[in-house]
Amino acid sequence: MSTRGRCEVVAPVDSTPLSLLASALTLHRRRSDADIRISMLAIGSRTEVAARLAKLLRRPRLEVDIHTLPGGKDDPDKLAQLVELLETAGACQGAERALDISGASGDLALRAYRAAVEMWRGGFETIAFNPTLNATRFVGPDGVEEIVEIDLGDKDDCPGGEITPARFLGLFGLQLRPEDPYHLTGLKRAEVDAALLPAARGVLEVSCHAPDAYAAFRQQLAMARKSRSKAGVRVNDAGLLEPVRPILDQLAHLGLARVEDDGFAILGARDRGGVFFLSGGWLELLVGDALQRALGRSRRVERNAGTVWGTGSIFTTPYAEADAVFIRSNRLHVVSCKNEFVDERIYSHLDRLRALVAEYGEAWVRPVILSTKPLDELARKRCSSYEIGAVDGPELLRILMADQAEPAAGQLLNAVERAASRPPAPGA
């Protein structure tokens, strides 16, 4: 293809609309000087996602027309509308033509290609996203191939704006609603994170250098939570308080704890405030901070990423939450953090994480669990069967400490990507 002019693309979709997202934005970058129109034919159950995809693809110099065929339509209906789109594209004077089969099943892709050969006698380019290469293959009229890679999550790679986790999940009808479990009055989210980071690093140091003391404190905290009152969760054992006293002093300064004559009252319910922070919120905070620093400003890491199905209140619609999500190498990485000492909880947690993967795009998702407690053999087998990556125990703590010592090291990011290097797939 030349580098100027107009390009007419016909894209049948009956399989994987997300592949078309990758190929279309790759074409958009590759042909930045051309006006591109994509005529999408969405068939059957893919019509709803394809309609959202069409909206997401629309950007300067990229026009998307969507045509739909409801489920149950047979081959003559598919081919008749496909031929009509090919005729319309072929009639555009001076335009180059392309067939994008990224979102088509094998059978439809073959039929579409044969129809294009018949209709577009002057030649055309064939476009297909290759999931194995994680890149888009372009085959010109002369048979010359070109393979082009882009990263949808990097704004420098995507003219018109990167695909953020919120935009990605929006393709599936999900709304991303990041939570703030601390509600520190007068502070924005970034300011809350900055204020809590010193305390989070303090918990990490205690976990690494005095693990028994931290475990005993966590045990006491869990027991005290059962009898908590509006006055907070009280911890007054001097021996348990000693290693975490500087941390509690910092939380008290922020209003998440209160100093009392005989100890501390930690404020907040199970999933809010100081109780949430000490139970595991510190881990989520450090993980989100380490990932964001490694990825830089060109990508967004969403922490405490609540997702809502539908448009209503979280109290009336199905709701789920991931601890950190980000997009890199065209994949949505879903990171779940656990700082538990009750072994049985890990299995239901893995069940929920695997369910999230199915809702978030399956093969395009890379799930990872980060656990400060070493996973036992049964939990590891569950991770393996669910195709969930894991970084756990002393290894996770060591990596987090290394990332604190070297802010740009990116060791946690590397560990997350190594742990989830392959996509979940249907069982054999």
SULWO-V718120 format. One record per run of one state. SS is the DSSP state (2 for helix, 1 for strand, 0 for the rest). FROM is the first residue (numbers start at 1). LEN is the number of residues. If there is no record, write none. Layout:
SS_FROM_LEN ; SS_FROM_LEN
This chain:
0_1_4 ; 1_5_9 ; 0_14_3 ; 2_17_14 ; 0_31_3 ; 1_34_10 ; 2_44_14 ; 0_58_1 ; 1_59_1 ; 0_60_2 ; 1_62_8 ; 0_70_5 ; 2_75_16 ; 0_91_5 ; 1_96_5 ; 0_101_5 ; 2_106_14 ; 0_120_5 ; 1_125_6 ; 0_131_4 ; 1_135_5 ; 0_140_5 ; 1_145_4 ; 0_149_16 ; 2_165_6 ; 0_171_3 ; 1_174_5 ; 0_179_10 ; 2_189_21 ; 0_210_1 ; 2_211_15 ; 0_226_3 ; 1_229_1 ; 0_230_2 ; 1_232_4 ; 0_236_2 ; 2_238_5 ; 0_243_2 ; 2_245_10 ; 0_255_2 ; 1_257_4 ; 0_261_2 ; 1_263_4 ; 0_267_6 ; 2_273_23 ; 0_296_6 ; 1_302_8 ; 0_310_9 ; 1_319_10 ; 0_329_2 ; 1_331_8 ; 0_339_6 ; 2_345_15 ; 0_360_2 ; 2_362_3 ; 1_365_7 ; 0_372_5 ; 2_377_10 ; 0_387_2 ; 1_389_4 ; 2_393_13 ; 0_406_5 ; 2_411_9 ; 0_420_9
